[in-house]
Amino acid sequence: MNGVNVAARNCSPAFKAGSGTDFDFGTIVEGAEIICNYTLDDAGSIKLEIEIPAIREDFHGNFYVRQDAQVDFNKEAHKVNRDGEKLLDRVRDIGSAVNDDDYEKLEAAGDLASEAISADNSTHDAEKLKHLEEQLAAARKTLADIRERNKFTIRRSDLNGLRGYYKKDLKRFAEPQEIEQLETLFTRAETLIERDDTAFDDTFAEIRHLCFLLLIRDDEFIAYKFNQLAKHPENVTDRESFYRLVQAGNAALARKDFDELRQIIGGLLHLSGHTEDEFLSTNITKA
């Protein structure tokens, strides 16, 4: 494999599984020397020669196990899918608030996000996935630059969108003091839109948090969100905890225990790496 930097390409060329039944005597202690030589033939098969001095054994043959190596590939594909979804949400968030000069770049980012969402092992090998991840990273930077150039327009659009969503879908869940607090924050945010500091962003984040607290009071939405999260085990690494929470959530939903279901959703969000901000953004987009 002359000229190939495997570490830089971030891919696994081979996998060798070994167990105690592979040799007749001796012990391989932690830190024992293992000498490995390999060759790559024209068919792309990797042949290994493994020497373990501690047990005076040599192992030969093609030890590549595709299924084990494929696990990481599948996880990488799911990560690309998830990153594509996040990018598409960002494109939609700012789509109506950018100037014409940036629209073409925004459209290209949307096309890239759509490709990432649909990527799987039938259309993308490890190298293509890595290239796609690099493109997604570049697109996120492009969107950040676009957002900065259109900052004030986007702030106004974000604020109007959240205010409309609050009045239409969330206000009915608010207590009188919460309504007063939110109206004050919306008014304050309006005056901060063209400030060239973080004052608007801080106030907007506070509004979003309060709206999130109202959103999770909606039992119907909680049931919908649980069912949505339960369909995607690929977004988590701790599958055992995931399925345990899903089982508990199904039981809670059956007896309409929405308070317990809220706690379970919190656990599922933690496992999947979703943030409160993503949770709310997705719902605003669909509203």
Number of C-alpha atoms within 10 A of each C-alpha: 10 4 5 8 10 11 9 7 12 11 15 13 14 17 15 12 9 9 6 10 7 10 14 9 11 11 11 14 8 6 6 12 12 12 11 12 10 15 13 12 10 7 6 9 14 18 17 19 15 17 17 15 13 13 14 10 14 14 14 12 11 16 17 17 12 11 10 13 16 14 11 14 20 15 15 18 25 20 19 24 22 17 19 26 18 16 24 20 18 20 19 13 18 20 17 12 19 17 13 9 9 17 15 11 15 23 13 13 24 22 13 18 28 16 15 27 20 15 20 19 14 6 9 17 13 20 12 13 21 18 13 20 20 12 16 20 14 13 20 18 12 16 20 14 13 20 19 12 14 16 19 18 18 21 22 17 17 16 19 14 15 20 19 14 17 23 11 11 15 19 18 13 17 18 11 11 9 15 16 11 13 21 14 12 15 17 10 15 21 16 11 19 21 15 11 10 10 11 15 21 15 11 17 22 12 14 22 20 15 14 23 18 15 19 21 19 16 15 16 10 13 19 19 10 17 21 16 10 16 17 10 11 17 15 21 19 12 12 13 10 14 22 14 11 19 22 14 15 26 16 14 18 18 10 9 14 13 20 14 15 24 20 13 21 22 15 16 24 18 13 17 17 12 13 12 15 12 13 14 18 18 13 13 16 12 6 11
